[in-house]
Amino acid sequence: MASDKNASTKIDTILTVAGRDPGNNHGVVNPPVYHASTIIFPTLADQEKASHDPLNHITYGRSGTPTQHALEEVMSQLEGAHRTVAVPSGLAAITGAMMPFVSAGDHMLISDSAYGPTRRFALNILKRFGVETTFFDPLMGEEIERLVQPNTKLFYVEAPGSLTFEMQDIPALSKVAHKHGAVVVADNTWATPVYCQPIKLGADIVVHAGTKYVVGHSDAMMGLICCNSETTYAAVKNTCSMLGFHAAPDDSYLALRGLRTLAVRLRRHEQSALEIARWLKTRPEVAKVLHPALPDCPGHEIWKRDFTGSSGLFAFILKDGYSKPAIAAMVDHMKLFGIGYSWGGYESLMIHAHPEVFRTAMPWPTEKTVIRVHIGLDDVGDIKADLAAGFERMAKANQTASAAE
Ligand SMILES: Cc1ncc(COP(=O)(O)O)c(C=O)c1O
């Protein structure tokens, strides 16, 4: 069986069928790991043919191996993309997607809720090379037009933002971007193509921290840049080649293997996260739950219109009055939640987030305690019990501190 591009357009079937090629791999179901640097060409003519068309030939390990190409093929089918470029991390996907489209003297618009290192790259590296950035209110739709300058070349969205979970209106923003000749880059790590396909909503490029749900097991770093046309693909692939970005064969294999179970994992993450989010809304310690699938969350209507589901990552804001030691009493002693920055693996995670450090267009109140959680594949009753015990520890530590005052 060779991978059939047209076997189905259904996500679950693409996830199980695409990228496989047992006919060329001794019947082996999963594409094997090809480790390579040097590629040997049979003849001078073959070498020259490959060097004249590097986007369609394997010329050197850095240009990609069949393992990487299998992963790229699956991602392209899932995202409805023309072609995909796999790179070493999610951040490399972000930088590799921005660099081809901006030059000295250009301007970019980035959602104020974007992932911190995305902002840092714009403000530290691209700024030094003469590219200016304006951050925009994530919830602004077509009004973004008033921020567009004659030199605006790129709009960057991350829907929802991975700390504060505000949605963005990708169709409205894309309409304005295209009117002014700018490209739209969308970070789709949270929803994955199982629940959102930004190219269908108007984006030109979709980036993924494959490190999260694609790999799904917290054991590899991966970035994916899905491009909507041969033009954007050539621009991205050539830039990534010049930067030396290369997805390692073993990590490509792990990402490809992770993809096979993405939809089933994600549905479980979604179900458990929604149950926990709704339960958190009933807790006396919680002021607000930030989850786009909840009707009172900013941008919920956009989520309902453009997404078919939600994932396991969301946040909640504690009511005022809990001291730092009280918060630590909860976070430090969770049984199932690790304290960790990443997410998208099978495990539950918790982090005291500080969105106020990043925000500029729409400042975030510094005094609010934001706890971001990733709801893993553990039993949801156990997760709830772990959180309930954490709240009890927090309340007890607060009472002890006030009694001592
Ligand atoms: C939304 C989002 N995009 C991109 C990245 C970067 O991914 P990586 O850690 O693989 O570089 C992250 C990492 O946390 C993220 O949360």
The ligand as a Gaussian input file, in Angstrom:
#p B3LYP/6-31G(d) Opt

LIG

0 1
 C        1.513000      28.338000      21.290000
 C        2.939000      27.924000      21.188000
 N        3.565000      28.092000      20.026000
 C        4.868000      27.745000      19.888000
 C        5.588000      27.218000      20.931000
 C        7.040000      26.883000      20.755000
 O        7.233000      25.521000      20.627000
 P        8.620000      24.813000      20.964000
 O        8.698000      24.748000      22.447000
 O        8.536000      23.502000      20.293000
 O        9.709000      25.674000      20.410000
 C        4.966000      27.013000      22.153000
 C        5.707000      26.428000      23.293000
 O        5.294000      26.431000      24.425000
 C        3.600000      27.396000      22.296000
 O        2.955000      27.257000      23.467000

